[in-house]
């Protein structure tokens, strides 16, 4: 009886000891990514791959960048032993010319609960001609649109009109529309999703307030983080006429 009790006690101690030492552990493929030279205004994006080399699941509890210029995202589900997760870092270079070196703190329930990864690079002029590797081009988000023009028909001068375009991300990383440009400065925009995941669609809404009379063909440039075609052009057409109130005033004046 004593022998059996002693045997069970030894087994229990071994199991407890094994449970104490069994723990997940995160291993980063690389802990620093260099974007190199990028044009100001671009959203520089990189995904850090992290593998669980331990024997228990690991949960990434939080990812905290050192400044508001970097937006993180990460695998929220438990990373099982032998499996890989990602930590995505998006650096907004708008208004931040010059070199940068930012840290990102990673908190988990792994053997090493606190880890740090880094992104760095150099932000050049907005019109910087950047050369990309074939891998970067392959991984880039891609902005695709069915129709590239919209005809409002007849509009009164100063009348607000809204057009809608269905856009799709045919690339491999999240697509972000960063802004619009038009010569008349009379076009504003809104996107139904802040970030469009690979294979997903969204609605791009352009609000147009015509300021000139006669037929108008407004060229609107859509700025995005698509490195292949960062400046997609759309056309807004309208036959702009004088408003009825103005016509009545002119008639009374005569």
C-alpha positions as a Python dict, from the first residue, in 0.01 Angstrom:
ca = {
    (1, 'X'): (0, 0, 0),
    (2, 'X'): (282, 236, 92),
    (3, 'X'): (461, 154, -234),
    (4, 'X'): (151, 244, -437),
    (5, 'X'): (112, 568, -246),
    (6, 'X'): (477, 656, -300),
    (7, 'X'): (448, 575, -674),
    (8, 'X'): (141, 799, -715),
    (9, 'X'): (313, 1081, -526),
    (10, 'X'): (616, 1063, -756),
    (11, 'X'): (393, 1067, -1068),
    (12, 'X'): (201, 1370, -933),
    (13, 'X'): (523, 1560, -867),
    (14, 'X'): (645, 1483, -1219),
    (15, 'X'): (318, 1605, -1371),
    (16, 'X'): (326, 1926, -1166),
    (17, 'X'): (688, 1981, -1261),
    (18, 'X'): (609, 1927, -1630),
    (19, 'X'): (316, 2169, -1607),
    (20, 'X'): (538, 2436, -1455),
    (21, 'X'): (797, 2407, -1731),
    (22, 'X'): (549, 2369, -2021),
    (23, 'X'): (518, 2714, -2173),
    (24, 'X'): (481, 2884, -2508),
    (25, 'X'): (762, 3094, -2651),
    (26, 'X'): (758, 3345, -2935),
    (27, 'X'): (1043, 3356, -3186),
    (28, 'X'): (1060, 3638, -3442),
    (29, 'X'): (1186, 3565, -3792),
    (30, 'X'): (1332, 3920, -3785),
    (31, 'X'): (1304, 4189, -3521),
    (32, 'X'): (1401, 4493, -3730),
    (33, 'X'): (1266, 4594, -4070),
    (34, 'X'): (1425, 4868, -4280),
    (35, 'X'): (1184, 5032, -4527),
    (36, 'X'): (1473, 5215, -4690),
    (37, 'X'): (1387, 5540, -4870),
    (38, 'X'): (1014, 5613, -4898),
    (39, 'X'): (818, 5909, -5035),
    (40, 'X'): (647, 6136, -4783),
    (41, 'X'): (276, 6064, -4758),
    (42, 'X'): (304, 5689, -4807),
    (43, 'X'): (182, 5433, -4556),
    (44, 'X'): (478, 5198, -4515),
    (45, 'X'): (353, 4852, -4415),
    (46, 'X'): (537, 4543, -4297),
    (47, 'X'): (427, 4215, -4137),
    (48, 'X'): (658, 4061, -3876),
    (49, 'X'): (621, 3683, -3865),
    (50, 'X'): (640, 3525, -3520),
    (51, 'X'): (645, 3151, -3443),
    (52, 'X'): (551, 2969, -3124),
    (53, 'X'): (852, 2746, -3055),
    (54, 'X'): (720, 2639, -2711),
    (55, 'X'): (481, 2364, -2613),
    (56, 'X'): (180, 2569, -2501),
    (57, 'X'): (-42, 2820, -2689),
    (58, 'X'): (67, 3185, -2677),
    (59, 'X'): (-170, 3480, -2678),
    (60, 'X'): (-41, 3822, -2783),
    (61, 'X'): (-215, 4050, -2534),
    (62, 'X'): (-103, 4389, -2666),
    (63, 'X'): (118, 4559, -2924),
    (64, 'X'): (222, 4916, -2836),
    (65, 'X'): (420, 5140, -3076),
    (66, 'X'): (647, 5412, -2941),
    (67, 'X'): (453, 5687, -3122),
    (68, 'X'): (115, 5760, -3279),
    (69, 'X'): (275, 5755, -3625),
    (70, 'X'): (266, 5374, -3623),
    (71, 'X'): (-55, 5171, -3631),
    (72, 'X'): (-27, 4805, -3523),
    (73, 'X'): (-240, 4499, -3587),
    (74, 'X'): (-170, 4141, -3481),
    (75, 'X'): (-296, 3784, -3459),
    (76, 'X'): (-564, 3790, -3190),
    (77, 'X'): (-626, 3414, -3168),
    (78, 'X'): (-392, 3188, -2964),
    (79, 'X'): (-82, 3084, -3158),
    (80, 'X'): (-52, 2708, -3115),
    (81, 'X'): (285, 2532, -3070),
    (82, 'X'): (467, 2519, -3403),
    (83, 'X'): (228, 2770, -3565),
    (84, 'X'): (298, 3122, -3689),
    (85, 'X'): (126, 3456, -3629),
    (86, 'X'): (186, 3806, -3761),
    (87, 'X'): (232, 4153, -3620),
    (88, 'X'): (164, 4420, -3879),
    (89, 'X'): (313, 4768, -3849),
    (90, 'X'): (188, 5061, -4062),
    (91, 'X'): (402, 5376, -4052),
    (92, 'X'): (233, 5700, -4164),
    (93, 'X'): (503, 5917, -4321),
    (94, 'X'): (277, 6218, -4389),
    (95, 'X'): (439, 6532, -4248),
    (96, 'X'): (738, 6337, -4115),
    (97, 'X'): (1037, 6398, -4346),
    (98, 'X'): (1377, 6255, -4255),
    (99, 'X'): (1503, 5932, -4097),
    (100, 'X'): (1297, 5741, -3842),
    (101, 'X'): (1360, 5451, -3604),
    (102, 'X'): (1056, 5334, -3405),
    (103, 'X'): (1013, 5059, -3147),
    (104, 'X'): (705, 4841, -3101),
    (105, 'X'): (653, 4661, -2769),
    (106, 'X'): (487, 4317, -2777),
    (107, 'X'): (324, 4173, -2464),
    (108, 'X'): (222, 3806, -2443),
    (109, 'X'): (185, 3515, -2201),
    (110, 'X'): (493, 3348, -2350),
    (111, 'X'): (814, 3252, -2174),
    (112, 'X'): (946, 3601, -2254),
    (113, 'X'): (638, 3815, -2187),
    (114, 'X'): (785, 4140, -2322),
    (115, 'X'): (959, 4169, -2660),
    (116, 'X'): (1050, 4466, -2880),
    (117, 'X'): (1058, 4489, -3259),
    (118, 'X'): (1171, 4785, -3470),
    (119, 'X'): (1094, 4963, -3796),
    (120, 'X'): (1319, 5221, -3956),
    (121, 'X'): (1367, 5410, -4279),
    (122, 'X'): (1413, 5751, -4437),
    (123, 'X'): (1124, 5969, -4557),
    (124, 'X'): (1212, 6165, -4871),
    (125, 'X'): (1019, 6421, -5083),
    (126, 'X'): (660, 6351, -5191),
    (127, 'X'): (767, 6318, -5555),
    (128, 'X'): (1047, 6073, -5471),
    (129, 'X'): (1080, 5805, -5739),
    (130, 'X'): (1108, 5486, -5539),
    (131, 'X'): (1224, 5158, -5686),
    (132, 'X'): (1063, 4845, -5548),
    (133, 'X'): (1172, 4484, -5551),
    (134, 'X'): (962, 4221, -5728),
    (135, 'X'): (866, 4081, -5385),
    (136, 'X'): (741, 4422, -5268),
    (137, 'X'): (537, 4463, -5585),
    (138, 'X'): (392, 4115, -5546),
    (139, 'X'): (288, 4186, -5184),
    (140, 'X'): (150, 4535, -5255),
    (141, 'X'): (-218, 4619, -5216),
    (142, 'X'): (-384, 4687, -5554),
    (143, 'X'): (-662, 4937, -5616),
    (144, 'X'): (-906, 4824, -5887),
    (145, 'X'): (-1220, 5005, -5999),
    (146, 'X'): (-1488, 4902, -6249),
    (147, 'X'): (-1583, 5241, -6394),
    (148, 'X'): (-1335, 5528, -6406),
    (149, 'X'): (-1587, 5803, -6484),
    (150, 'X'): (-1921, 5929, -6355),
    (151, 'X'): (-2162, 6161, -6538),
    (152, 'X'): (-2389, 6372, -6316),
    (153, 'X'): (-2578, 6515, -6612),
    (154, 'X'): (-2710, 6867, -6548),
    (155, 'X'): (-2604, 7036, -6223),
    (156, 'X'): (-2653, 7385, -6089),
    (157, 'X'): (-2343, 7582, -6001),
    (158, 'X'): (-2264, 7529, -5631),
    (159, 'X'): (-2497, 7228, -5605),
    (160, 'X'): (-2357, 6938, -5401),
    (161, 'X'): (-2360, 6607, -5588),
    (162, 'X'): (-2240, 6264, -5479),
    (163, 'X'): (-2095, 5986, -5695),
    (164, 'X'): (-2015, 5633, -5581),
    (165, 'X'): (-1750, 5396, -5714),
    (166, 'X'): (-1705, 5030, -5619),
    (167, 'X'): (-1336, 4970, -5552),
    (168, 'X'): (-1164, 4640, -5482),
    (169, 'X'): (-831, 4535, -5335),
    (170, 'X'): (-684, 4275, -5572),
    (171, 'X'): (-348, 4274, -5389),
    (172, 'X'): (-219, 4086, -5086),
    (173, 'X'): (-208, 4349, -4813),
    (174, 'X'): (-465, 4594, -4675),
    (175, 'X'): (-551, 4878, -4912),
    (176, 'X'): (-586, 5228, -4765),
    (177, 'X'): (-720, 5527, -4959),
    (178, 'X'): (-513, 5820, -4833),
    (179, 'X'): (-682, 6113, -5004),
    (180, 'X'): (-796, 6274, -5329),
    (181, 'X'): (-663, 6559, -5539),
    (182, 'X'): (-840, 6773, -5799),
    (183, 'X'): (-740, 7090, -5979),
    (184, 'X'): (-1065, 7265, -5882),
    (185, 'X'): (-1028, 7164, -5513),
    (186, 'X'): (-1401, 7103, -5517),
    (187, 'X'): (-1403, 6727, -5452),
    (188, 'X'): (-1403, 6551, -5114),
    (189, 'X'): (-1413, 6179, -5042),
    (190, 'X'): (-1533, 5910, -4802),
    (191, 'X'): (-1459, 5535, -4801),
    (192, 'X'): (-1691, 5277, -4645),
    (193, 'X'): (-1392, 5094, -4489),
    (194, 'X'): (-1077, 5250, -4338),
    (195, 'X'): (-871, 4954, -4463),
    (196, 'X'): (-981, 4717, -4740),
    (197, 'X'): (-851, 4365, -4690),
    (198, 'X'): (-722, 4152, -4978),
    (199, 'X'): (-1007, 4040, -5204),
    (200, 'X'): (-1263, 4271, -5040),
    (201, 'X'): (-1466, 4559, -5187),
    (202, 'X'): (-1563, 4901, -5055),
    (203, 'X'): (-1757, 5207, -5169),
    (204, 'X'): (-1561, 5520, -5257),
    (205, 'X'): (-1788, 5824, -5232),
    (206, 'X'): (-1684, 6145, -5411),
    (207, 'X'): (-1871, 6465, -5327),
    (208, 'X'): (-1852, 6725, -5605),
    (209, 'X'): (-1948, 7093, -5580),
    (210, 'X'): (-1911, 7252, -5929),
    (211, 'X'): (-1777, 7606, -5932),
    (212, 'X'): (-1756, 7674, -6305),
    (213, 'X'): (-2029, 7692, -6570),
    (214, 'X'): (-2055, 7485, -6892),
    (215, 'X'): (-1950, 7124, -6940),
    (216, 'X'): (-1693, 7010, -6686),
    (217, 'X'): (-1458, 6710, -6684),
    (218, 'X'): (-1292, 6708, -6344),
    (219, 'X'): (-988, 6480, -6314),
    (220, 'X'): (-974, 6338, -5962),
    (221, 'X'): (-659, 6158, -5845),
    (222, 'X'): (-710, 5887, -5582),
    (223, 'X'): (-407, 5849, -5354),
    (224, 'X'): (-349, 5509, -5194),
    (225, 'X'): (-78, 5275, -5063),
    (226, 'X'): (-85, 5077, -5388),
    (227, 'X'): (283, 5105, -5489),
    (228, 'X'): (214, 4991, -5846),
    (229, 'X'): (-46, 5260, -5913),
    (230, 'X'): (-46, 5504, -5620),
    (231, 'X'): (-231, 5771, -5820),
    (232, 'X'): (-546, 5635, -5985),
    (233, 'X'): (-742, 5889, -6191),
    (234, 'X'): (-1120, 5912, -6206),
    (235, 'X'): (-1330, 6159, -6407),
    (236, 'X'): (-1639, 6345, -6291),
    (237, 'X'): (-1852, 6491, -6571),
    (238, 'X'): (-2131, 6747, -6546),
    (239, 'X'): (-2317, 7008, -6749),
    (240, 'X'): (-2307, 7299, -6504),
    (241, 'X'): (-2573, 7568, -6538),
    (242, 'X'): (-2665, 7879, -6344),
    (243, 'X'): (-2894, 7819, -6046),
    (244, 'X'): (-3259, 7925, -6075),
    (245, 'X'): (-3223, 8179, -5795),
    (246, 'X'): (-2937, 8348, -5980),
    (247, 'X'): (-3133, 8344, -6306),
    (248, 'X'): (-3430, 8512, -6134),
    (249, 'X'): (-3203, 8778, -5985),
    (250, 'X'): (-3046, 8845, -6324),
    (251, 'X'): (-3392, 8867, -6482),
    (252, 'X'): (-3509, 9115, -6217),
    (253, 'X'): (-3192, 9320, -6266),
    (254, 'X'): (-3258, 9350, -6637),
}
